[in-house]
Amino acid sequence: MYSKIIGTGSYLPTKVVTNFDIEKLVETSHDWIVTRTGIVERHFAAKDEQASDMAVHASRRALEAAGIGADEIDLVIVATTTPDQIMPSTACILQDKLGIKKGAAFDVQAVCSGFIYALNTADLFVRTGQARNALVVGAEVLSRLLNWEDRTTCVLFGDGAGAVVLQGSDTPGILSARLHADGSHRSKLSVNGGICGGAVFGDPYIQMDGQAVFKFAVKVLSEVAEEVLAENKMTCADIDWLVPHQANIRIMEATTKKLGLSMDRVVVTVAHHGNTSAASIPLALDTAVRDGRIQPGQHILLEAVGGGFTWGAALLRW
């Protein structure tokens, strides 16, 4: 038994925040942001819009593309760093909003690598017969973790959701995946706040050592890409499309250069999405599927690195 993606979907909040809008809030400039990140604009959720709300929109589009009903889903996994609430899981909330009454539902927290972690987990559920149709979602409301006095982080992030439907198949779809983590780097990208006695303690905003993240990301993204390709006796020449985590155009360019891969074969959406953490890969994947770039029979490589540090890659045959 294998698993295969049979439908993709995505959702972006209606509010668009451009670099020029951010210029009015913090000492920065459109040119500075574009040069260092490649970001032109990002989307922010409305005040009453939660991760599960965005996940519902993305999930319904993925289900429609897959041609199946929500009642056929028997596994829901949501990758998110910004859950609706401490408990229950955003996956259970999403399950209820979609009217799903069976199977398992849980969240995965691996920050920007969350979708790769969730996809690999769902793949193992399907391969072992514990699920037939899995809904895998990345959904983030990162705008609520931004410190508008820190210009190095507040320009980077956006909100959104992406989803895929994974189904059991006699032919390979997800060829393999590799996941890694090294918690000794946890302080380099973190949110150190929490809740105790009904009050927030610590720092509830994103903190990042940008240079350390950049250096580490380029190293491990190229390594994990080569690892998963070698496992399948393939090289970068066999890849039709690379769909990386959309964190920073410089990281993507440095990684592809190290792999010897042309940027013409990379799906890039960071300019209009910003860094949407666990949502970025399914958002980019859905974009490329719907505009016709990704076609049946092609080989697609997904890869991400995020706070923890966590990182991973998945190789697909579409």
N, C-alpha and C positions, 0 to 999 in steps of 0.2 A: 504494500500500500504506500502511495505517495500522497502529497498534498499539492494543490495548485491554486493560484489566485485566479478567481473567475469573475471578479468585479472590483472596481475601485471607485472611490468617491471622496470628495473634499468639500470643505466649507471655510470661507473667510468672513469675518464680521464686516458689516457695511462701513464702519468708520475707518477711513484711510488717514494715516498720519504721515505726512511727508517730512523730508529733511528740513524744508523751509518752516514747517510748523514747529519742529524741534528747536530750530534757531531762536525762536521766540521764548523758549523755556530754559535753555541752558547755553553756556558759552561754547558754541561750535558753529560749523558751517556745512552747507550742503556739499561743497567740494571736499572738505576734510573727511566727511563720512563716506562719500562715494570712493575716494581714493584708498581709504584704509579698509573698507568693508565690502564695497560693491552695492550697498543698500541705498535705494532711492526713496522707498516708502515701505510702510508696514501697516497691518490692520490691528485695531484695538477693539476688544469686546465692549458691548454696552454695559452699563452699570449692573443691570439685572441679568446679564448673560453669563452662564456658567460653562465650565468645560463640558458637562454632559449635554447642554443645549447645543453646542457646536457639534459634539459627537453624534447627536441625533441626526442632524442635517447630513453630515458626511456619511453616516451609516445607511441612511435611506437611499442616498445616491448610489452607494456601493451595492446595496441589495437590488436596486432597480437594474443596475448594469449586469449583475449576476443572474438576474431573472429568477430569483427565489424570494419567498416571503420571509418575514422576520420569524414566523412560527417554525421555520425549518432550521434555525440557528440553535445549536446545542452547546456553544462555548462563546463567551464574550470576554475578551481581554482588552483592557484600556491601559495604554502607557501614558502616564501623566506625572508631572511634577507639581501640578496645581489642581488637586482634586477639589470637587465641590465642597466637601466637608471632611472632617477627620474620619468619620464613619457614618454610614456604610461606604463601601468603595464606590467610586464613580462608575465602575462597571455594573454594579447592581442597580444604581440609579438609571443608567442607560438601558439596561435590560428591562426595567419597569416601564420606561418611557416608550420603548419599542414594542411593548406587549409580549415580551418573551417570557415564558413560564417554565422552561426546562433547562437542564444543563448547568454547567458551572459558570461563574462570573467573578472576576477578580482583577485588581489593578497590578501593574508592574511599574516600579520606580527605578529607572536607570538613567534619568535625566535625558540628555539628547540621544543616548543610545537606546532609549526605551522601546522604540518601535522595532528595532532589530531583535531585542530581547523578547518582546511579545510575539513577534512573528515566528521566531525559532521555537518558543514554547508551544504556540498553537500547532506548528508543524509536527512536533513530537506527539501532541495529543491526537492528531489526525492519523499519523503513521501507526500509532499503537492501537487504533480503533476506539479510543475513548471519546472521540468526537467525529462527526461526519461533516458538519458545516460550522466553521469558526468565523466569528467577526472580530477582527483585530483593528484597534483604533489608536491613533495618537492624537491627543487633544490637550491644548495648553492655553492658559490665560496668564502669560508671563508679564503682561503690562502691569499687573497688580503687585509685582515684586521689584519694580524699578525705583531706584533712588534718583530723583531728578536733580540731585546735587552732584551726581557722579557721571560726568559726561563720557567716561570710557565704557560704561555699560548701558546707560539708558537709551543710547542710539541704536543698540543692536537687536533688540528683541521685539517680537510681535506675537499675535494670537491667531489661532486657527485650529482646524482639525482635519485629519485625513483617515480614511478607512479602507480596508480590503476585506473581501470575503474569501476564505480559504476552504476548499472542498477536497474530499478524498478523491484520488484519481489512480487509474492503473498505469498512467505514464508520469514520469518525473516532471514536477513543476519547480518546487524548491529543491535544488540539487544538494545544497549543504549550507551550513552556517557555522560561524565560530564566534564565541563570546569571550570577553576578557574583562578583568577589573583589577585595579591596584589602589586600594584604599589609602595607601601612604601619601597619595597626592590629593586627598579630599579637601584640603584647605585652599587649593588653588582655584577652585570654582565651587562656590557654596552659598547657601542661605542659612545663616546661623541662628535664626530665630525659632521660637516655639511658643507653645501655650501652656501656662501653668496657673491653676487657680482662677481661670477665666481671663487672665491677662497675658499679653505678649511679652516674652522675655528674649533678650539677645537682639541681634540685628535682623529684621525681617526682609532685608533687601539683598539682591544678587550682588555678590562680591567676586571679583575675578582678577587673577594675575594674568593679564593678556599675553605677555611674552612667553610665560611658562606654558600656557594652554596651546599657543600656536606651535611652539617647538615640539611639544609632546604629541599634538594631533597629527602633524605631518609625518612624524616617525611611525606611530602605531597604525595610522590609516593605510600607509603603503605596505606595512608589514602584514596586516590582517588581510588585505586584498590579495597579496601574493600567497598567503597561507591557504585561503579558501580556493584560489585558482589551482594551486599545486595539488590540493587534495583531489581535484577533478581532472588532473593532467591537462590543464589549460593554461594559457598565458593571456596577457592583456590584449593581444592581437585577436583573441577569440571573443572579446567582449564587444557587444554592439552599443550598449549604453551603460554608463556609470551614473548612478543616482546617489549622490552623497548627501550627508547631513548638510543643510544649507546654513552654515554658521558665518562664513566669511569667504569672500571670493579669493582672497589671498591664500587661505588654507587649501581651497580646492585647486587653485593653479599650482601651488607647490607640490601637492600630492600627485596630481596627474603628471607633472614634470618628472617626479621621482619614479613614477611607474612607466614613463615613456608613452603616455596616452595623450592623444590630442584632445583639447578642450571642445572640439567639435562633437565629440562623443560623450560629453558630460551634460546631464540635464541640470540647468541652473535656473533657479527661481528666486534666489536670495534678494535680488534687486527689488522685487515687489512684495515679498513676504517677510523679509528680515529673518532673524533666527527664531523659529517657532519650536525649538527643542524637539520633543518626541513627535510632533506633528509634521516636521519638515520633510522627512522622506516620503510619507504617504501623500502629502500635498504635492510634492514634485512628481512623484510617480503618477498620480492621477492626471496631472497636467500633461505629461508626456503621452499617456495612454489616450487621452481625449483629443489631443491635437494630431494624433496619428504617427508620432515618431516611433513609439513602441509597437512592434508588430509580432504576430505569432511566429514562433520558431526562433526568435532572437534570444540572446543571452544578456541578462541584466544583472549588474553587480550593485548591491546596496551596501553602504558602509557609513558608520557614525562613530563619534567619540563624544563623551559628555562627562559631566561632573561625577566624581567618584575616586579616581577616574574610571569610567567604563568605556569599552569600545567593542566593536564587532562588525561582521560583514555577513552578507547572505548572497548566494549565487542562485539565480533563477533562470529557468528556460520558459519563455513566455508562451 
